[in-house]
Every structure is written in structure tokens, then in C-alpha cells.
């Protein structure tokens, strides 16, 4: 089986080099993080993110060696969402995501046998993000888009992003939704709660907002991939349905045409749950044709044995092949 990892992150080193030469063009400086003395990014609107993990910037050969060691033949790469800088002014944001996509396209072009990539865009400016997605897919070879699950704390469903969603539908490419929490909330600064709960909670809120705001009703052909098994949505779907039925919609603002559970199979879910029983439950809720393999490489909570996890969850060989290869190929149009 030619297993494909759909959830993997990379930042091409030439991106950092460009910022060191002319960061003002993008509203971003390369700073030294104290006390680690490692490079990090500081945005002109005040945000400073944590340092780059070394494997985010590793050479292609080292990444490929690791992939082959765990049975992967291809990764679909996206840039680290915490550095998307959605609060940058429109012009600088467009330049920043243009740089990210240009350099990621260059990296993938150097090893097309091992990598594909997803294009980011300068949300919340839907028109600019749509045009960047079109440029990246049609001219640079991106196989889809990637968006953070919130824009400076606002859920995607609450933003006027229809032009972006329409572009993804017209281009017939999926959009990968990944949480972003560059500044942990006070209650998640200890005990790794930001990684365990805050990121997955962000995904849960995003999915709920997209359903409630009617985005999936307006764009029935929109294909969305969600991180970390969909956060807690599969587990909480009964509660979503309960409030859909009982809450006053004039107060909640919900306009979804159907109960939230009716939209579960409108999403594709990665397998980064680290627990066989949780994966079994996800498969019962959404079925294996809506599941795709992921590792979340290059971060501490990555899945080090994604195919082994599927086998420990007692998936059949046919299901493992569907999740690990057939579903990603169909989603991204990756040829045999």
C-alpha cells in the first residue's frame, strides 16, 4: 500500500530567509525567542509565536527517511497555521501567503514523488484568499487549500467567506481545516491542555459554526477535511442535535436546514486520535470512507505509527487501505 499522510506540516527554510532579508514587506520580523535562543516570528500587530520545532524546517531527505520508516510514501503538506497572521493588513497578508505558497510549491517540486501541498490564503479577506487559492491550484500545483479554524478568535462560520468557499467548489479541491492557537488561553498554559483540549475545542467550534451558519447548505459540493478526528464533534453530536431542536433560533442564529448529525458525513476526518477505541467510535459514526490518515508531523503530539494505530483498532486490511490510500487519492486527485 502506498500510504498517504494528509495532515503534515512544513515551513520551507527560504521563507525564514526571506523574512530576515525583507520582513517589513510582510509585517513580520524574525526574532530570537528567550530563553531558548531559537528563531521565532513576531508580527507587527503584536503576536509573537513560539519557536519553530526543528522538524518543521528539516531537509527533504530527512523527512522522507522518517516517512518510509513508518510506512508512508507521500505527505500532503500544509504550513503551520499558527503563523498564518490573519490580523495582518490585507496587502501584507496577501504578500505573506503568496510567499508561503511559492516556497512550499518550490519545495514540493524538488521531490514530487514524496510530497503534495495545500495552499493557504489571507483570511478574513475572502476575495484575496480565493484568488490565492486559484493561483496556487492552477499555476503552482496545489492539491487543495488549508485554513485555520478561527480568524483571530472568530469562528469561520461567522465570517463572510462565501467567495472563498465558492472558489474551492469551482476548483474542485478540498479545504483542510486546522486549529490555530498561537497564544494559549490562561486555563490551558499548564499540563499540555493547549495541545490536548484547546486545539481540539477550536475544531469543534469551527465545525459547529459552519453547520449552524448554513455554509454546508449553501455549498453542497464543498469538501472539508477536519483535524484530530473532528475534535469532540462526533462525541457531542447528540447534544448538537438536541440544541438544534430545542433552542430558539432567533437567539442562537442557527440557520442549518437539517439536524447537525445529518452533516457528519459532509466532512472527512483525520485519524490523529492516538487511541484505538476512539478510532473505532469515529468509524461507527462517519464510516471509513470519510476517514483519512494523518500524523500531525512535526509537532510533539504527532502520531508516530499511523498505520499501526489503524491495525490496533482492528480495522480490516481493506479498511486500512481505504483510509491510508484510496480516500486521500480520491480527495486530492493523486494518481496511482
N, C-alpha and C positions, 0 to 999 in steps of 0.2 A: 504494500500500500504506500502511495506517495502522500504522506500526511501533510496537511496544510494548517499552519497556525495563523488564525485570523486576528489575534489580539497580541501584538508585539510592538514595542516602541523603539524608536531610534532617533537620534539627533546627529546629523552629519557634522563632523568637526568643522568643515568650511563655513557652517552657519555661525559658529562662535568666532571664527577668524574674521568674518565679515563684520560682525558687531565690534570687534576690537579695533578694526580699521575705521569704521564709519557708523558707530551705533546711533549717533544723533539723527541720522536719516530715518531710523525706525523708532526713535524714542526709547531706546534700550541701551544700557551700559553693561559691560562685563565687570563684575565686582569680585572681590575676594571675600569669601564667607569666613567670618570669625566664629569659633576658634579653629575651624578645620583647615583654613588656608587653601580651600578649593574654589574653583570658579563657580559663580552663580550669576543669574541675570537680575538686574534692577531696572524696573520700568519707570518711566518718567512720572506716572501717576501715583507712585509711592510703593508699589508692590515689589518686594524682593523675595524670590523663590529660594528654596533650599538648594544646596549644591547638586550638580549633576552626579548621578551614580556612574562609576567608571564604565559599566557595560552599556550605558546609553550611547557612548561615544566610541565603542570598540571597533577595531578593524573588521572588515567583512569576513576575512578568513577565520578569525577567532569566533565570530558569531556562527558561521556555517559549521565549524567543527563542533560547537556545542549543540546545534540543531541535529546534526547527524548522530551525535551520541545519544540522543533521546528519541530518535526515530522520525524526526521531521525532515521534509525535503524542501519546504517553502514556508516563508513567513510573509504575511501581508502587513507591512509596516505602517505605523502612524506615529506622528511626533507626540511628545509628551504634552498632554492637554493643559497641564498647569502653567505652561509658558505661552499659551495662545494669546495672552494680552488683549482680551476683548474690550478693555477700557481705553485702549489707545484711540486717538482721533482717527477718523475714517481713512484719511490718506496714509498715515503711518501704519495703521493696521493692515491696509491693503498691501503696502510695500513689504511688511513683515511676513505676511503669509505667502506672498509671492516668492520671497527669499526661501522660506521653509520648503515650499513645494519645488522650486527649481533645484535646490541642493539635494532634496530627497530623491527627485527624479534622476539626478546625476548618479547618486549612489546606487540606485536600483539598476540603472542602465549598465553599470560596471559588472553586475552579477545577475542578469535577468533569469538565469537558471535557478536561482535560490530565493529571489525576492520579488514581491509586488508591493504596491504602495497606495495609500489613501491620502487625498488632498484635504487640507484644512482651509478655512476661509475666515475673513474678518467680520464675524458676527459681533454685534447685532445688526450690521448693515447688510440686509438680506440681498439687495441687488448686487453689491460688490462681492459678497460671498458666492452668489450664483454665478457671476461671471468668472470668478477664480476657479470654481468647480468646472465650468465649461472649458476654460483654458487648459486646466490640468488634465482633464479626461481626453479632450480632443487633440491636444498638441503635445502633452508630456507623458501620456500613457498611464495616468492614474486609473485604478480599477473601481474607485468609489470615493466617497467623502468621509470625513471624520469631523464630529462636532462635540464640544463639551456639553454636558447635560444641563449646565446653567450658564447664564451670561451675567457675571458679576452678581450672583445671588438670585437672579430671576429665572424661573423655570422656562424651558424652551416653548412650552405650550402657551405661555402668557405673552409671547413676543410676536410681532408681525413678521413672520419668517416664511410666508407662503411663497414668495418668489424663489427662495432657496429650495423649498420642498418641491416646487414645480420643476425646477431645473434638474433635480435628481431624478424625477419621474421621466422627464423628457430625454435625459441622457441614458435612462435605464440602468442606473447604478445604485447600489445600496449606500446608506449612510450609517456609519458606526458611531454610536453614542457612548461616550466615555466620561465618567465623572471627573470633576476638577475641583480640588480644594487646596489651593496654594497656601492658604492661611488656615490652620486648624482652628476650629471653634474652641473656646475655653474649656468645655467639658470633654474634649477629645484629645487634649495635648498630652495626656499620660496613658499608659497601659496599651499603646498602639491602637487606641479606639478610633483615631482618624482613619487608619487603614482598614480596620475591621468593620466599623459601623458608619463613619461619616461618608466615605466614598459610596458605599452601597446604598445608604439612605438617599444620597444625591440622585442615584439612578432611579430609585423608587419614586421620588418626587417628580422626576422628569417624565417617566412613563405615565404616571397618573395625570400630569398636566396635559400631555399630548392626547390622551384619551378624552379627558374632560373637556378640552378646548375644541374637540371635533376635528383635529388635524387628520386623523386617520379616516374620518368620514369624507373630508374634502379631497383627500388624495388616496383613493383606494388602491392604487398601484405602488404607493410608496413602500420601499423595503427598508426596514430599520433593524440594525443589529445592536443588542444591548449587552453591557458588560456584566461580569460576575454573576452569571445565571439570572440576570434581571433584578438584582438586588433582592428585596423582600417581596416583590410583587407576586410571584407565584404562591407564596405562603399566605399573603394577605388578601388574595383575590376575593375571598368570600366577604371580607369586610368592605372592600371596594364596592362589590355588588350591593351589599346591604345599604350603604350610604347613597348609592345611585338611586335606589328605590325609595328610600325614606326621607332624604334630605330635601329641603326647599331649594330648588334650583335658582330661584331669584337671589338667594343668599350665597350659594356655592359658585354660581356662574357656570355650572356644567351644562354643556350642550350636546354631549355624546348621544348618538341615536340609539345605542344599544347598551346593555349592561357591560361593565368593564371586562368580565370574563369572556365575552364574545370577541374581544380584541387580542386575547393572549397569543393566538397563532398568527397575528399580524407582525409579530416580532420574531427575530432569530436570537438565540441565547447562547453565549459562550459557556464553556464548561468549567470555568475557574471557580469552583466551589470547595475544592480540597477535601471533599467528603463523599464517599460512595453513596450513602443513603440519601444525601441531598440531591445527587445527580439522578438517582432513581426516581425521586419525587418529581423533579423537574421534567423528566421524560414522561411520567404519567400525566402531568398537567398539559404539556405542549407537544409531545411526541418527538421522536428522534429526528424527523425531517425538519425540525425547527431548532436544532442544536448544532453548534459548530465548535471546533477545537480551539482552545486558547491557552496561552501561557502567562500573559502579562509580563513577559520579559521586557525590560531589565530592572525590575523592582523587587524589593525583599519578599512580598507575598506572591511571587511568581509560582507557577505550577511546574515543578522540576520533572515530572513524569506524567505528562498529559494522557498518553495512550495507556499507560499502566493504570491510571485512575479510572478510565473507562472500563478496563477489564476487571478491576476490583469492584466496580459497580455491577458486575455480571451482565454487561451488555454482550450480545452475541457478536460474532465476527462480522456479520453483515451490518449490524448497527454501528460497530466501531468504524468500519469502512465508510458508512454513510456520514457519520459525524466528522470523521477525520479527513475525508477526501471529497466525497460526492457532493455534500452540501456546500462546502466552500467553492468548489469548482463551478457549481450552478449559480451561486450568488454573484461571484465576481467574474464569471466568464473566462476562467482559467482553462486553457485547453489541456487535453491529456498529454 
